[in-house]
Amino acid sequence: MVGVEELASLDFVLWRRTGKQAARALGCNQSTISRRLGRCLEVFQLKMRRRRNEWDLPFSLLLQLERELHQHCRLLGHLPLRLEACPLTGPLLAHPLPEGWIGGCYDHIGVERPLQLLRNRVIDAWLCDAVDDLPPPAERLDLALHPLWRNPVALHAAPGHPLAGERALTSTDLRSFPCLDIPAGAFEQSRSLLHGLGLDHRPTQLLNYSRTGWEERAEDAITLLCFTPLNRLASPGLVPLDASAPFGNGGALLCHRDLAGHPPLQLLLETLRWRLAQKSVTLPDLERL
């Protein structure tokens, strides 16, 4: 019903959030993106709406069928396949991308939006580092999940923090300092486990990940925050505290079940596993799956 470039313009605005970013990714100007997007909305009789900082569309069966067709065109190599990934760990493991792939924002807080983009076939694969916060398997039968690793999610602090370098810290020690909270509505299971420690939580209003909004908040040498071994490798500067990790989590590559066996997905999976093996040499508390 619409051309490959027209649907790509619509989906890249949804994925990358702005016409400017969509134009940069697709190698055209913003007026071209606007014209193609308008044509798509007219054909499917839809209106875009803004929800927080993301664009959204009402569900359309016709649009979904069209996306499925175009996704198979990408699998055949007519356009690059699309990968979204978690902040920090995503770029660390995914880049440089295998031939035939293009990357996304890598700044989503929580699992809801990437899962929506994946299910709607706006993206083709998603590297997630919080599998424990996904909906239960019975609610995602349409998706294939390829486990890659498990690791602790531990409390970290700046090297100058009073607890840095101290041994066998207790919950009483930790409760003497504020902890940066996981944003409400994101990673709900992890947030619940973190709150179970009884720490003094400092609220965060992050809509999307940024170093300023997360790691740099701990540079006051007072605030604690949750970090993983791979996070620490991607963004050095914080040190893990000698205390029991409040919880663990895992990483996986997700895609639609009907795509899982295709060569481009298998190549991406092999690339991620190889890079993870290289990075994990210095991370004894990371378990490769």
Backbone as numpy.savetxt, mean C-alpha at the origin, in Angstrom:
# Nx Ny Nz CAx CAy CAz Cx Cy Cz
-16.65 -0.39 -25.80 -17.47 0.83 -25.80 -16.62 2.09 -25.80
-15.46 2.03 -25.16 -14.53 3.16 -25.18 -13.15 2.63 -25.53
-12.30 3.53 -26.02 -10.96 3.14 -26.40 -10.06 2.90 -25.20
-8.94 2.22 -25.46 -7.98 1.90 -24.41 -7.46 3.17 -23.73
-7.15 4.19 -24.53 -6.59 5.42 -23.96 -7.65 6.19 -23.16
-8.90 6.11 -23.58 -9.97 6.81 -22.86 -10.19 6.19 -21.48
-10.29 4.87 -21.43 -10.51 4.22 -20.13 -9.27 4.37 -19.24
-8.09 4.34 -19.85 -6.87 4.53 -19.07 -6.85 5.91 -18.43
-7.32 6.92 -19.14 -7.35 8.27 -18.58 -8.26 8.34 -17.37
-9.43 7.74 -17.46 -10.34 7.71 -16.32 -9.70 6.97 -15.14
-9.17 5.80 -15.39 -8.65 4.99 -14.30 -7.39 5.59 -13.67
-6.57 6.25 -14.48 -5.37 6.86 -13.90 -5.71 8.08 -13.05
-6.76 8.79 -13.37 -7.19 9.88 -12.49 -7.70 9.31 -11.18
-8.45 8.21 -11.23 -8.90 7.55 -10.02 -7.71 7.03 -9.21
-6.74 6.48 -9.89 -5.60 5.85 -9.24 -4.59 6.89 -8.73
-4.21 7.83 -9.60 -3.17 8.80 -9.26 -3.72 10.09 -8.67
-5.04 10.24 -8.64 -5.76 11.32 -7.93 -5.89 12.63 -8.69
-5.01 12.95 -9.63 -5.11 14.23 -10.34 -4.87 14.03 -11.83
-5.41 14.98 -12.61 -5.17 14.95 -14.04 -3.71 15.14 -14.38
-3.01 15.92 -13.56 -1.59 16.16 -13.79 -0.78 14.87 -13.67
-1.04 14.11 -12.61 -0.33 12.85 -12.41 -0.71 11.82 -13.47
-1.98 11.80 -13.86 -2.42 10.88 -14.91 -1.74 11.21 -16.22
-1.66 12.50 -16.54 -1.02 12.93 -17.78 0.46 12.54 -17.80
1.11 12.73 -16.66 2.54 12.38 -16.59 2.73 10.88 -16.81
1.88 10.06 -16.22 2.02 8.61 -16.34 1.72 8.13 -17.76
0.76 8.78 -18.41 0.33 8.33 -19.74 1.02 9.06 -20.87
1.88 10.03 -20.55 2.67 10.70 -21.56 1.86 11.62 -22.46
0.91 12.35 -21.89 0.12 13.30 -22.67 -0.11 14.54 -21.82
-0.90 15.50 -22.31 -1.16 16.70 -21.51 -2.50 16.56 -20.77
-2.72 17.49 -19.83 -3.89 17.39 -18.97 -5.19 17.60 -19.74
-5.16 18.44 -20.78 -6.39 18.66 -21.56 -6.80 17.39 -22.29
-5.83 16.60 -22.72 -6.14 15.31 -23.36 -6.78 14.36 -22.35
-6.22 14.34 -21.14 -6.79 13.51 -20.08 -8.22 13.93 -19.80
-8.45 15.23 -19.70 -9.78 15.75 -19.38 -10.79 15.37 -20.47
-10.37 15.46 -21.71 -11.27 15.14 -22.83 -11.61 13.64 -22.84
-10.60 12.81 -22.66 -10.83 11.36 -22.65 -11.69 10.94 -21.46
-11.41 11.54 -20.30 -12.18 11.22 -19.11 -13.64 11.60 -19.29
-13.88 12.80 -19.87 -15.24 13.24 -20.11 -16.00 12.32 -21.04
-15.31 11.81 -22.03 -15.92 10.87 -22.97 -16.35 9.59 -22.24
-15.49 9.07 -21.34 -15.83 7.86 -20.57 -17.05 8.09 -19.69
-17.05 9.20 -18.97 -18.17 9.47 -18.07 -19.47 9.62 -18.85
-19.38 10.18 -20.04 -20.59 10.33 -20.87 -21.10 8.98 -21.34
-20.19 8.12 -21.79 -20.60 6.81 -22.32 -21.25 5.97 -21.22
-20.67 5.98 -20.01 -21.18 5.14 -18.93 -22.19 5.87 -18.04
-22.46 7.13 -18.39 -23.46 7.95 -17.67 -23.15 7.97 -16.16
-21.93 8.37 -15.86 -21.46 8.41 -14.48 -20.96 9.81 -14.12
-20.92 10.08 -12.83 -20.33 11.32 -12.32 -19.32 10.97 -11.24
-18.14 11.58 -11.34 -17.13 11.37 -10.32 -17.47 12.17 -9.07
-17.09 11.63 -7.92 -17.30 12.35 -6.67 -16.03 12.24 -5.83
-15.81 13.25 -5.02 -14.62 13.30 -4.17 -14.97 12.78 -2.78
-14.20 11.81 -2.31 -14.39 11.26 -0.96 -13.06 11.36 -0.23
-13.03 12.28 0.76 -11.77 12.66 1.39 -10.81 13.14 0.30
-9.71 12.47 0.08 -8.78 12.95 -0.95 -8.73 12.02 -2.16
-9.76 11.18 -2.32 -9.80 10.23 -3.44 -11.02 10.48 -4.31
-10.86 10.25 -5.62 -12.00 10.27 -6.54 -12.67 8.91 -6.53
-13.99 8.93 -6.70 -14.74 7.68 -6.69 -15.85 7.74 -7.73
-16.36 6.57 -8.07 -17.45 6.45 -9.03 -18.51 5.50 -8.49
-19.78 5.72 -8.82 -20.80 4.71 -8.50 -20.50 3.42 -9.26
-20.98 2.30 -8.71 -20.74 1.02 -9.39 -21.47 0.99 -10.72
-20.80 0.44 -11.73 -21.39 0.26 -13.06 -20.95 -1.09 -13.60
-21.90 -1.97 -13.84 -21.57 -3.29 -14.37 -20.93 -3.17 -15.75
-21.44 -2.26 -16.58 -20.87 -2.08 -17.92 -19.41 -1.64 -17.84
-19.14 -0.72 -16.91 -17.75 -0.26 -16.75 -16.86 -1.40 -16.28
-17.34 -2.22 -15.37 -16.55 -3.34 -14.88 -16.25 -4.35 -15.99
-17.23 -4.62 -16.83 -17.00 -5.53 -17.96 -15.98 -4.95 -18.92
-16.06 -3.65 -19.14 -15.09 -2.98 -20.01 -13.68 -3.04 -19.41
-13.60 -2.82 -18.11 -12.28 -2.89 -17.45 -11.67 -4.28 -17.54
-12.52 -5.29 -17.41 -12.01 -6.65 -17.51 -11.43 -6.92 -18.89
-12.09 -6.43 -19.91 -11.58 -6.59 -21.27 -10.25 -5.87 -21.45
-10.17 -4.63 -20.94 -8.95 -3.85 -21.08 -7.81 -4.44 -20.26
-8.15 -5.06 -19.15 -7.11 -5.70 -18.33 -6.45 -6.83 -19.10
-7.23 -7.56 -19.83 -6.66 -8.64 -20.63 -5.80 -8.09 -21.77
-6.13 -6.91 -22.26 -5.26 -6.25 -23.25 -3.90 -5.93 -22.62
-3.90 -5.49 -21.36 -2.64 -5.21 -20.68 -1.84 -6.50 -20.49
-2.51 -7.58 -20.17 -1.82 -8.86 -20.00 -1.13 -9.30 -21.29
-1.70 -8.88 -22.41 -1.11 -9.22 -23.71 0.00 -8.26 -24.11
0.26 -7.26 -23.27 1.38 -6.35 -23.52 1.05 -5.10 -24.29
-0.23 -4.79 -24.51 -0.59 -3.60 -25.29 -0.39 -2.31 -24.49
-0.49 -2.39 -23.17 -0.22 -1.27 -22.26 0.40 -1.85 -20.99
1.14 -1.04 -20.23 1.75 -1.56 -19.02 0.72 -2.03 -17.99
1.06 -3.09 -17.30 0.28 -3.53 -16.15 0.54 -2.59 -14.97
-0.40 -2.54 -14.03 -0.37 -1.52 -12.99 -0.21 -2.16 -11.61
0.82 -1.70 -10.90 1.10 -2.19 -9.55 0.95 -1.06 -8.54
0.15 -1.30 -7.51 0.13 -0.42 -6.33 0.84 -1.16 -5.21
1.45 -0.41 -4.31 2.22 -1.04 -3.24 2.17 -0.19 -1.98
2.48 -0.84 -0.86 2.48 -0.18 0.44 3.62 0.83 0.52
3.49 1.84 1.38 4.58 2.80 1.57 5.85 2.11 2.08
6.99 2.70 1.78 8.30 2.26 2.25 8.69 0.89 1.72
8.02 -0.17 2.16 8.38 -1.52 1.73 8.12 -1.73 0.25
7.06 -1.10 -0.28 6.72 -1.27 -1.69 7.85 -0.88 -2.61
8.30 0.38 -2.57 9.41 0.78 -3.43 10.69 -0.02 -3.17
10.92 -0.38 -1.91 12.13 -1.14 -1.56 12.19 -2.46 -2.30
11.05 -3.15 -2.42 11.02 -4.48 -3.03 10.64 -4.46 -4.50
9.84 -3.51 -4.91 9.27 -3.55 -6.26 10.13 -2.87 -7.31
10.99 -1.95 -6.91 11.73 -1.16 -7.90 13.18 -1.60 -8.00
13.70 -1.62 -9.25 13.01 -1.29 -10.49 11.99 -2.36 -10.87
10.88 -1.91 -11.43 9.81 -2.82 -11.79 10.21 -3.71 -12.97
9.68 -4.94 -13.01 9.91 -5.76 -14.20 9.36 -5.07 -15.45
9.88 -5.43 -16.59 9.42 -4.86 -17.85 7.92 -5.11 -18.02
7.22 -4.08 -18.47 5.80 -4.22 -18.71 4.93 -3.80 -17.54
5.54 -3.23 -16.48 4.78 -2.78 -15.32 5.01 -1.30 -15.07
4.00 -0.66 -14.48 4.10 0.73 -14.05 3.61 0.81 -12.61
4.27 1.65 -11.81 3.96 1.75 -10.40 2.97 2.87 -10.10
2.50 2.88 -8.85 1.45 3.81 -8.46 1.89 4.84 -7.45
1.02 5.11 -6.47 1.24 6.18 -5.50 2.13 5.75 -4.35
1.99 4.51 -3.90 2.77 3.97 -2.78 2.62 4.80 -1.51
1.45 5.35 -1.27 1.28 6.20 -0.08 -0.06 5.98 0.62
-0.73 4.88 0.33 -2.05 4.65 0.92 -1.92 4.26 2.39
-2.76 4.86 3.22 -2.86 4.51 4.63 -4.05 3.57 4.78
-3.79 2.33 5.15 -4.87 1.36 5.28 -4.98 0.49 4.05
-5.92 -0.46 4.11 -6.08 -1.45 3.04 -7.31 -1.18 2.17
-8.20 -0.31 2.61 -9.49 -0.16 1.94 -9.35 0.32 0.50
-8.63 1.41 0.28 -8.54 1.99 -1.06 -7.79 1.09 -2.05
-6.59 0.57 -1.71 -5.94 -0.34 -2.66 -6.79 -1.56 -3.00
-7.51 -2.08 -1.99 -8.37 -3.23 -2.23 -9.50 -2.86 -3.20
-10.04 -1.67 -3.05 -11.09 -1.21 -3.97 -10.55 -1.08 -5.39
-9.38 -0.48 -5.55 -8.78 -0.31 -6.88 -8.50 -1.67 -7.52
-8.05 -2.62 -6.71 -7.76 -3.95 -7.23 -9.03 -4.66 -7.65
-10.03 -4.63 -6.81 -11.28 -5.33 -7.13 -11.96 -4.73 -8.36
-11.83 -3.42 -8.52 -12.45 -2.76 -9.68 -11.60 -2.86 -10.93
-10.47 -3.53 -10.84 -9.55 -3.74 -11.97 -8.97 -2.43 -12.50
-8.91 -1.44 -11.64 -8.18 -0.21 -11.98 -6.68 -0.51 -11.93
-6.27 -1.33 -10.96 -4.90 -1.82 -10.90 -4.92 -3.33 -11.09
-3.76 -3.89 -11.38 -3.68 -5.31 -11.68 -3.09 -6.14 -10.54
-2.31 -5.50 -9.68 -1.71 -6.21 -8.55 -1.42 -5.20 -7.45
-1.37 -5.73 -6.23 -1.14 -4.87 -5.06 -0.20 -5.59 -4.10
0.91 -4.93 -3.78 1.84 -5.43 -2.77 1.44 -4.85 -1.42
0.92 -5.70 -0.55 0.37 -5.30 0.74 1.28 -5.77 1.87
1.51 -4.90 2.87 2.35 -5.31 4.00 1.55 -5.42 5.29
0.23 -5.57 5.16 -0.63 -5.69 6.34 -1.73 -6.71 6.09
-1.34 -7.95 5.81 -2.33 -8.96 5.44 -3.28 -9.29 6.59
-2.82 -9.09 7.84 -3.70 -9.38 8.97 -4.85 -8.39 9.08
-4.74 -7.27 8.39 -5.79 -6.25 8.42 -6.74 -6.36 7.22
-6.52 -7.34 6.36 -7.43 -7.57 5.23 -8.74 -8.18 5.71
-9.79 -8.07 4.91 -11.02 -8.81 5.23 -10.72 -10.30 5.29
-11.52 -11.08 6.03 -11.27 -12.53 6.12 -11.35 -13.19 4.75
-10.68 -14.35 4.58 -10.64 -15.02 3.28 -12.01 -15.24 2.65
-13.03 -15.51 3.44 -14.36 -15.76 2.90 -14.93 -14.53 2.20
-14.39 -13.35 2.51 -14.87 -12.11 1.91 -14.00 -11.63 0.75
-13.01 -12.42 0.37 -12.16 -12.05 -0.76 -11.85 -13.29 -1.63
-12.88 -14.05 -1.91 -12.70 -15.25 -2.72 -12.34 -14.93 -4.16
-12.60 -13.69 -4.59 -12.28 -13.28 -5.94 -10.80 -13.00 -6.14
-10.05 -12.94 -5.04 -8.65 -12.54 -5.10 -7.72 -13.70 -4.74
-6.55 -13.71 -5.37 -5.48 -14.64 -5.01 -4.47 -13.88 -4.16
-4.06 -14.49 -3.06 -3.08 -13.89 -2.16 -1.83 -14.76 -2.13
-0.69 -14.17 -2.50 0.58 -14.89 -2.52 1.43 -14.41 -1.34
1.49 -15.19 -0.24 2.25 -14.75 0.94 3.74 -14.61 0.62
4.36 -13.57 1.18 5.78 -13.31 0.93 6.60 -13.27 2.21
6.08 -12.68 3.29 6.87 -12.59 4.51 5.97 -12.36 5.73
6.56 -12.64 6.91 6.00 -12.26 8.21 7.08 -11.51 8.97
6.68 -10.50 9.73 7.64 -9.79 10.57 6.95 -9.14 11.76
7.74 -8.85 12.82 7.16 -8.14 13.96 6.91 -6.68 13.62
5.88 -6.12 14.22 5.66 -4.68 14.16 6.04 -4.16 15.55
7.22 -3.55 15.64 7.80 -3.21 16.94 7.80 -1.70 17.17
7.94 -1.34 18.42 8.04 0.07 18.78 9.46 0.57 18.51
9.54 1.72 17.85 10.81 2.34 17.51 10.86 3.76 18.06
12.08 4.29 18.12 12.27 5.66 18.60 13.53 6.23 17.99
13.72 7.53 18.17 14.95 8.18 17.70 16.13 7.68 18.53
17.34 7.67 17.96 18.51 7.20 18.72 18.75 7.94 20.03
18.30 9.19 20.11 18.49 9.96 21.32 17.40 9.80 22.36
16.45 8.91 22.11 15.34 8.69 23.05 15.86 8.07 24.35
15.29 8.45 25.50 15.75 7.88 26.77 15.70 6.36 26.85
14.80 5.72 26.09 14.68 4.26 26.14 15.58 3.55 25.13
16.13 4.30 24.19 17.00 3.69 23.17 18.26 3.15 23.84
18.54 1.89 23.59 19.71 1.26 24.18 19.47 0.62 25.52
18.33 0.88 26.14 17.99 0.24 27.41 17.55 -1.20 27.15
17.77 -2.07 28.10 17.48 -3.48 27.93 16.22 -3.89 28.67
15.54 -4.91 28.12 14.39 -5.55 28.78 13.37 -4.54 29.29
12.89 -3.71 28.38 11.92 -2.69 28.75 10.58 -3.32 29.12
9.92 -2.75 30.09 8.61 -3.24 30.54 7.51 -2.32 30.02
6.28 -2.76 30.17 5.15 -1.92 29.75 5.12 -0.62 30.54
5.56 -0.67 31.79 5.62 0.55 32.60 6.60 1.55 32.00
7.75 1.05 31.53 8.73 1.92 30.87 8.12 2.59 29.65
7.42 1.80 28.84 6.86 2.31 27.58 5.76 3.33 27.84
4.98 3.11 28.88 3.85 4.00 29.15 4.26 5.37 29.62
5.55 5.56 29.85 6.04 6.88 30.26 6.18 7.83 29.07
5.97 7.28 27.84 6.19 8.10 26.64 5.00 7.97 25.69
4.71 9.04 24.95 3.59 8.98 23.99 3.95 8.13 22.78
2.92 7.55 22.18 3.09 6.71 20.99 2.22 7.27 19.87
2.78 7.37 18.69 2.03 7.85 17.54 0.96 6.83 17.17
-0.28 7.26 17.11 -1.39 6.35 16.86 -1.49 6.00 15.39
-2.00 4.80 15.12 -2.37 4.43 13.75 -3.67 5.16 13.43
-3.77 5.81 12.26 -4.98 6.58 11.95 -6.26 5.74 12.06
-7.30 6.34 12.59 -8.59 5.65 12.72 -9.09 5.25 11.33
-9.65 4.05 11.24 -10.17 3.55 9.96 -9.14 2.85 9.12
-7.88 2.85 9.55 -6.81 2.18 8.81 -6.20 1.08 9.67
-5.98 -0.09 9.11 -5.34 -1.18 9.83 -6.04 -1.43 11.18
-7.32 -1.71 11.13 -8.12 -1.76 12.36 -7.65 -2.83 13.34
-7.27 -4.00 12.85 -6.81 -5.04 13.78 -5.50 -4.62 14.44
-4.57 -4.09 13.64 -3.30 -3.64 14.19 -3.51 -2.51 15.19
-4.41 -1.61 14.88 -4.69 -0.48 15.78 -5.26 -0.97 17.11
-6.13 -1.95 17.04 -6.71 -2.51 18.27 -5.64 -3.16 19.14
-4.71 -3.89 18.52 -3.62 -4.52 19.27 -2.70 -3.48 19.89
-2.42 -2.42 19.14 -1.57 -1.36 19.67 -2.23 -0.67 20.86
-3.52 -0.43 20.76 -4.24 0.22 21.86 -4.28 -0.67 23.10
-4.15 -1.98 22.90 -4.15 -2.88 24.03 -2.95 -2.72 24.95
-1.92 -2.00 24.49 -0.74 -1.77 25.32 -0.99 -0.71 26.39
-2.04 0.07 26.21 -2.34 1.11 27.18 -1.42 2.30 27.12
-0.82 2.57 25.97 0.08 3.72 25.82 -0.72 5.00 25.64
-0.04 6.12 25.81 -0.63 7.43 25.56 -0.50 7.71 24.07
-1.60 7.62 23.33 -1.54 7.71 21.87 -1.70 9.13 21.38
-0.77 9.54 20.53 -0.85 10.85 19.89 -1.61 10.68 18.57
-2.69 11.44 18.37 -3.50 11.26 17.16 -2.75 11.66 15.90
-3.11 11.00 14.80 -2.58 11.34 13.48 -3.74 11.59 12.54
-3.56 12.56 11.67 -4.61 12.93 10.72 -4.17 12.63 9.28
-3.26 11.70 9.13 -2.72 11.40 7.80 -3.80 10.86 6.87
-3.91 11.47 5.69 -4.73 10.89 4.63 -3.88 9.98 3.76
-2.61 10.36 3.58 -1.66 9.55 2.82 -0.32 9.58 3.54
0.45 8.54 3.34 1.75 8.45 4.01 2.69 9.55 3.54
3.44 10.10 4.48 4.58 10.96 4.18 5.58 10.79 5.31
6.84 10.94 5.00 7.87 10.83 6.04 7.65 11.89 7.12
7.26 13.09 6.67 7.02 14.17 7.62 5.91 13.81 8.60
4.88 13.14 8.11 3.74 12.81 8.94 3.92 11.57 9.79
5.00 10.79 9.54 5.18 9.56 10.30 6.55 9.52 10.97
7.62 9.11 10.26 8.92 8.96 10.92 9.40 10.23 11.61
9.24 11.38 10.96 9.77 12.61 11.53 9.05 13.03 12.80
7.86 12.47 13.02 7.15 12.77 14.27 7.90 12.18 15.49
8.75 11.18 15.23 9.51 10.55 16.32 10.88 11.19 16.53
11.23 12.16 15.72 12.55 12.77 15.84 12.66 13.71 17.03
11.56 13.90 17.76 11.61 14.71 18.98 12.27 13.96 20.13
12.66 12.70 19.91 13.30 11.87 20.93 12.39 11.65 22.15
11.10 11.77 21.92 10.11 11.49 22.97 9.08 10.48 22.47
8.60 10.71 21.23 7.50 9.92 20.67 7.97 8.56 20.18
7.17 7.54 20.45 7.39 6.19 19.92 6.49 5.98 18.72
6.87 5.06 17.83 5.97 4.67 16.74 6.23 3.24 16.32
5.26 2.69 15.59 5.35 1.31 15.09 6.10 1.29 13.77
7.03 0.34 13.65 7.83 0.20 12.44 8.16 -1.28 12.29
8.42 -1.70 11.06 8.82 -3.08 10.80 10.29 -3.12 10.37
10.91 -4.30 10.36 12.30 -4.37 9.88 12.46 -3.84 8.45
11.53 -4.14 7.56 11.62 -3.63 6.19 11.41 -2.13 6.14
10.50 -1.61 6.97 10.34 -0.15 7.07 11.66 0.50 7.44
12.32 -0.08 8.43 13.58 0.47 8.94 14.66 0.44 7.87
14.65 -0.60 7.06 15.64 -0.71 5.97 15.38 0.35 4.91
14.11 0.61 4.64 13.75 1.59 3.61 13.92 3.02 4.09
13.76 3.24 5.39 13.85 4.59 5.94 14.65 4.55 7.23
16.01 4.51 7.12 16.85 4.40 8.32 16.72 5.66 9.19
17.10 5.51 10.44 17.10 6.66 11.33 16.51 6.37 12.69
15.55 5.44 12.73 14.94 5.05 14.00 15.54 3.72 14.47
15.47 3.48 15.76 16.03 2.24 16.32 14.92 1.47 17.03
14.94 0.14 16.94 13.93 -0.65 17.66 14.23 -0.67 19.16
13.19 -0.64 19.97 13.35 -0.71 21.41 13.40 -2.17 21.86
14.11 -2.43 22.93 14.24 -3.79 23.45 13.01 -4.11 24.31
11.90 -4.34 23.61 10.64 -4.68 24.26 9.91 -5.65 23.35
9.04 -6.43 23.92 8.26 -7.39 23.11 7.46 -6.63 22.06
7.52 -7.12 20.81 6.73 -6.50 19.75 5.25 -6.64 20.07
4.48 -5.56 19.98 3.06 -5.63 20.33 2.25 -6.55 19.42
2.69 -6.70 18.18 1.99 -7.59 17.25 2.88 -7.84 16.04
2.44 -8.73 15.18 3.13 -9.00 13.93 2.20 -8.76 12.76
2.75 -8.82 11.56 1.94 -8.70 10.36 2.70 -9.33 9.21
2.10 -9.37 8.06 2.73 -10.04 6.93 2.54 -9.30 5.63
3.35 -9.68 4.65 3.27 -9.09 3.32 2.88 -10.11 2.28
2.20 -9.65 1.24 1.74 -10.55 0.18 1.47 -9.76 -1.09
1.50 -10.44 -2.19 1.06 -9.87 -3.46 -0.35 -10.37 -3.74
-1.26 -9.45 -4.03 -2.64 -9.80 -4.32 -2.98 -9.44 -5.76
-3.80 -10.27 -6.37 -4.32 -10.00 -7.71 -5.65 -10.74 -7.86
-6.37 -10.48 -8.92 -7.58 -11.24 -9.18 -7.20 -12.70 -9.45
-8.04 -13.58 -8.94 -7.74 -15.01 -9.03 -7.58 -15.46 -10.49
-8.33 -14.86 -11.40 -8.24 -15.27 -12.81 -6.96 -14.78 -13.49
-6.18 -13.94 -12.82 -4.93 -13.44 -13.40 -3.70 -14.14 -12.83
-3.88 -14.88 -11.74 -2.74 -15.34 -10.94 -1.73 -16.17 -11.73
-2.18 -16.95 -12.68 -1.26 -17.82 -13.39 -0.61 -17.21 -14.62
-0.93 -15.97 -14.95 -0.38 -15.35 -16.16 1.09 -15.01 -15.97
1.91 -15.16 -17.02 3.36 -14.94 -16.91 3.77 -13.59 -16.31
3.13 -12.46 -16.68 3.58 -11.20 -16.07 3.42 -11.17 -14.55
2.35 -11.78 -14.04 2.15 -11.84 -12.59 3.18 -12.77 -11.95
3.48 -13.88 -12.61 4.48 -14.80 -12.07 5.87 -14.17 -12.06
6.18 -13.38 -13.09 7.47 -12.70 -13.15 7.58 -11.67 -12.03
6.51 -10.93 -11.79 6.51 -9.95 -10.70 6.70 -10.65 -9.37
6.02 -11.75 -9.17 6.13 -12.50 -7.92 7.55 -13.03 -7.72
8.14 -13.56 -8.76 9.52 -14.06 -8.67 10.49 -12.93 -8.36
10.27 -11.76 -8.95 11.13 -10.60 -8.70 11.04 -10.17 -7.24
9.83 -10.11 -6.72 9.64 -9.71 -5.32 10.30 -10.72 -4.38
10.16 -11.99 -4.65 10.76 -13.01 -3.79 12.29 -12.94 -3.83
12.84 -12.69 -5.01 14.29 -12.60 -5.13 14.81 -11.39 -4.37
14.14 -10.25 -4.50 14.60 -9.05 -3.79 14.43 -9.20 -2.28
13.34 -9.84 -1.89 13.12 -10.06 -0.47 14.24 -10.93 0.11
14.67 -11.93 -0.64 15.77 -12.79 -0.18 17.05 -11.97 -0.01
17.31 -11.04 -0.92 18.50 -10.20 -0.82 18.42 -9.28 0.39
17.26 -8.65 0.59 17.12 -7.68 1.67 17.10 -8.33 3.04
16.61 -9.56 3.11 16.40 -10.21 4.41 17.69 -10.73 5.04
18.80 -10.69 4.32 20.07 -11.19 4.85 20.43 -10.51 6.16
20.13 -9.22 6.26 20.48 -8.45 7.46 19.29 -8.30 8.42
18.21 -9.05 8.17 17.00 -8.92 8.99 16.62 -10.28 9.58
17.24 -10.68 10.66 16.98 -12.02 11.22 15.57 -12.21 11.75
14.87 -11.11 12.06 13.51 -11.26 12.59 12.45 -11.24 11.50
12.87 -11.28 10.24 11.93 -11.36 9.12 11.88 -12.80 8.61
10.67 -13.33 8.47 10.47 -14.70 8.00 9.95 -14.67 6.57
10.75 -15.23 5.66 10.29 -15.34 4.27 9.39 -16.56 4.12
8.32 -16.39 3.33 7.34 -17.47 3.14 7.42 -18.04 1.73
